[in-house]
Amino acid sequence: MNILITGAGGPTPRSIARALRTYGGYKKPYRLIATDADPHAIGLYLPDLFDRSYLVPEAVHPDYWPVLNAIIADEQIDCAIISPELEVLEWAHKSKEGPAPCKAILPDYQLARRLVDKSFLAQALAPYGLAPKSFTINAVDAGPLKDSDLPYPFWVRATTGSSGMGSLMVHSADELKNWVRMNPGIEKFLASEYLPGRNLACKLLYHRGELIRSAVGQRVEYIMAKVAPSGITGNTSFGRLINDPGVFQVARRAMDILMEKTQSEKHGFFTVDLKEDPQGVPKVTEVNIRAVAFVGCFAAAGANFAEDMIRLLDGDSAFDYNFRLYEFEPGTIFLRDVDEQPVLLREDQMMKLFHREK
């Protein structure tokens, strides 16, 4: 199969490619075609991972579709996995107007464009108790806050963007104003109550109105966390693959509400981010309209969402369309870092590696 993977410079598309290369078994060997708009994107220069690479215009450029259409025709692309948020939006919009140039599992455009704005998510889910208490802050008037606003400390971050853009726990109005000044490129922030519990992610794969697959993971530590004031860079270095049906139920209910509010079909691949409140109740903080970078770690543990999507797109008659919540061996963890392949092992085995008999 000839498979297009866009945004190959990012860790998520490369993780998807490795999930197919290393852990996939359907119609292998896959032929993976990479694209990226950045000439310095490392994914364009990995011949062991991608069979062919193309530099393309940015998704908003008028030449984007002519170039993509030519690549899809020349490489005889069977299906595509679209990852960068802007490209997901562009492909979803294209699919709204007519058929996409090749098969791809894409969210409904009305849902995708709303989920990019995290303030919409907070407003839509807060009445159901599924999101933290939040309000928006315009950068031009981030002065003293009203008594009715959240008590300090609270969490702020940009209403759009990924990798924890503009995120920080602020403890005073002065700290908030200083943080806004330090981020002049951010026009609007979302302020939310601080949630001290576990940082969770639930993946959900929908296909033609049905929920097909899901799995839950926990983010514990982040790559290069020391360079970010918040300690969050959006790229997990240490995490757990967990069996938690309760987290799944919260994520599923949230997606049902969001799809109903936007009158969207249940279709696409989503990563629901959640954080637990002081009582251990998970609240939804973000919904990504794509996979996130440790999707390959799920694949290594048997939850290969990338291949699930390929099999769905190819109409595999042997695929089990019944819903499955992936389960993992208890204690399964993953370790990731820049320029290194992820490592999976059981957490109780981790310290045994360093034990020495006296």
N, C-alpha and C positions, 0 to 999 in steps of 0.2 A: 504494500500500500504506500502511496505517496501522500505524506502528511505535512501540511503547512503549519509551522509554529511561529507566531509573530512575537516581536519584542524580545528576540533571542539574547539581547544584552543583559536582561534582568535575571535575577536568580530563580524566579518562578518558572518562566518558560524553559530554562535549562533543567530545572528539577523535573518538569513534565517530560522533557526529552529523555532524561535518564530513567524515569519511571517506565517509559516505553522500551528503551534500549535494554535496560538491565533486568527489569522485572516483568516485562510484557511477554505474552506467549501467543497472541492471536495474529495470524498471518505474518509472522516474522520471516525474514528480516524486514523491518520497516525502513522506508526511505524518508528521511526527515529533511524538510526544506525550511531554512531559517530566514527571517527578515528582521531588520531593525533600521531605525531612522538615524542612528548614531554611528558614524564611521569608526568610532573607537569602542563600540560594543564588543565585548570579548566573545560573545556567542557567534559572531560572524567569522571568527578565526579558530574554530574548534572542529577540524575535519573528522576527528574521531567520534564527535557527537552528532554533527549535522553533515549530511551528504552534499548539500549545496547551500550557499548563503547569498543573500541579496541585500544591498543597501537600498532602502526605499524612502520616499518622502514621508513626512509626518502625516498622521491621520487626518489633520485638518487641511492639508495642502490640496489644491485642486488636481494635482497630478497623482495623488495617492491611488485612486481607483484605476486609472489607466495602467499604472505600473503593476499594481496587484493583479489585475485581470490578465495582463500579459504573462506574469510569472505563473499564475494558476493554469493558463492554457499551455505554456511551454513545458512545464513540469508535470502536466497531466495530474494535477492535484485531486485526490479522492475526497479529502476532508481536511478541516483546519481546526486547530485549537488556538483561540484568541485570548491573550492574557492581559496586556496593558489596558488599564481602565479606559483611556481615550479611544483605543482601537475597539474595545468591546462596545462602547457607545456608538462608534461610527458604523460598525458592522450591524448592530441592532437597529440603528436608524435605516441602514440600507435594506435590511430584511423587512422593515415596516413598509417601505416603498415598493418592494418587489423581491423576488428570490435573490438570495445571496449568491455570489459567483461560485461557491462550492458549499458542500455540507459543513455545518458548524452548529454546535449547541449554544444558542445565544438567549439571553434574557429578553423579555418583552421590553421594548424601548421606553415605554411610559414608566415602567418600574425602574429600569436602569438609570434613567436620567434623574429620577427623584432620589434614589439611594446614594448617588454621588454626593448629595447635600446631607450631611449628617444631622443638621438641624431638623430636616423633615422626618428622619427616623425617630428622633427624640419626641417630636410633637405627636407622631402617629402612634407610638407605643406607650408613652407615659400614662395615658388614661387607663391602660390595662395593667399597669404595674410592671411592665416588661422592660422599661428603660429607666435609667437614673433621672432624677429631677434635673432639668437643664434649662438654660436660656441662652440667647445669642448676644454677642457683644460686637458692635461695630467698632472698628479700630479708631474711627475719628472721634468717638464719644465714649471712650472707655474710662471715664472719670469715676468719681465715687459712686458706689452702688447703693441702690435703695435698700431699705430695711427688709423689704419683701424678697430680696434676692437671696441666693444661697449663703449660708454662713461659711466663713473661712475655716480651714483650707478647703479649696475645691479644685477640680481639674479643668484645665483649658486646653484646647487644641483647635487647629484650623477646621472650619466646617467642611472643607474639601481637601482632597489630597490623601496620600498614603504615607506609610512609614512613620507614623506618629508626628506628622508635620505640625509644628507649633505647639507641641504638648508640654505641659508643665503643671505641677501642683503648686498653686499660689497660696500664700498665707496672709496677704494684706492687699489693700487697694494700691499702695505704692508699688508693691511687687508686680501686680497685674499691669499697671501703667508702664512700668519699665520693660516688662516682657513684650508688650504690644509695640513699644518703640524699637525693640531689638529685632522685630519681625515685620519690617515695613512692607514686605510683599504679601502679607496676609491681610485681607480687607475685613474678614469676619471670623470671629472665634465662637466656639461653642463651649460654654461653661457648664460643668456637670458636677453633681455631688461626688465626692471622693469615695470610691469603692475599694476597700482594703483586701478583698478576698482573692481567690484564684483567678488568673487570667486565662480564659478558655476560648476555644475555637471549635465550631461545629460546621462540618462540611455537609452540604445537601445538594444532591444531583436530581433534578426534575427532568422528565421527558414527556412531552405531549400530555400535560395535565396530571401526571402521576409522579409521586416521590419514589425514586428508584433506589438510591443508596444514600447512606449518611455515616458519619464517624465523628468522634470527639477527641480533641487533643488539648493539652495544657501548655501554655507558654510559661517558662520559669525564668529564663535569663535571655538576654539579647546580645547579638554580635556587636562589638564595639560600643557597648553600653556607656562606657566612660566618656565618650565624646558628646553625648547628648545630655543636656541638663536634666531631662526627665528620666534618664536611664533607659528610655525606650527608643529603639531605632527601627522597629518594624520587622526585624529579621531575627528569628529565634536561634539562639545558640544551644540552649538546653531546654528540652521539653519532654512531655510525657504523652503517650498514646493511651487513652483511658476508656474505660467502659462506664459510661454515666448516662443512663436513659433519661434521667431528670433534666440534664442539660439539653439533650436532644429535644425533649418535649417543649422546653421553653423556646428553643430556636425554631422549631417547626411551627409553633403557634404564632410566633412573631412573623414568620414568612407568610403564613396564611392571612394574617391581618394586613400585611403590606401589599400582598397581591390583590386582596379584595378591595382595598382602598384605591389602588391604581387600576383596578379592573384589568389585571394582567393575567395571562395564561401561566400556569405552573410549568415553566420550562426554563432551563438554564442551570448553571453551576454557581453556587454561592458559598461563601465562607462567612458565617455569622460569628462575630466576636462578642464575647460576654465577659463580665467581671462580677464577682460575687460581692454582695453587700455585707455588713457586719454580722448578719444572721446566716450567711452562707447561701442566700438566695441569688441565683444568677440573673443579671440584668443585661440586656442587649446594648452594646455601645457602638456597634458598627456592623454594616453588612457589605462585604466585598462582592462585587459582581463577577468574580473570577476566583481561581485558586490562589493560594498564598504559597510562599517559598518552600515550606516543609511538606508539600504535597508528595514529594518523592519519598519522604520518611514513612508516610502512610502506605505507599506502594511497597516499600521494603518489608512492611509488616503484614502485607496481604490485602490492603485496601487500595487497589490500583485504580483510582478515579480516572486517570488519563486513559487507560485502556477500556474502562467502562464506557467512556464517551465515544471512543473509536468504534467499539462493538455496537453501540446504539446507532451511531451514524451509518454504519455499514449494514445495518439490518441483520445482524448475526442471529440466525434461527436457533442457535444453541444458548443464547443469552437468557438468563433467568430474570424476567421482568418483575418478579415479586419483590416487594420492598425488603431491603436488608440493612440493618444497623450493624456495621462492621464491629467485631469484637477482637480484642487483642489479649495476648498473654499478660496476666497481671504483672505490673511492675515494669512494663516496657518503656524505655526512655530513648531519646535520640540526642545526639550531640552534633552540632554543626559549627563551621567556621569558614572564613574567607579562604578560597583556593583549596579547600579540602572536601573530600567526599564525606557525607554524613555517616555516622556510626550509630548502630542500634544495638542495645543490650538491655538486660534486665537490671533494674536499679539496685537490687540486692547483690548483684554480681560485681557492681562497679568497684566497691571498696575492696572486694576480695582480690582484685587484680593487683592491689598494692600490699596485700598481706604477705608477710614473710615469716616463715617458721623460725623460731629462735633455736 
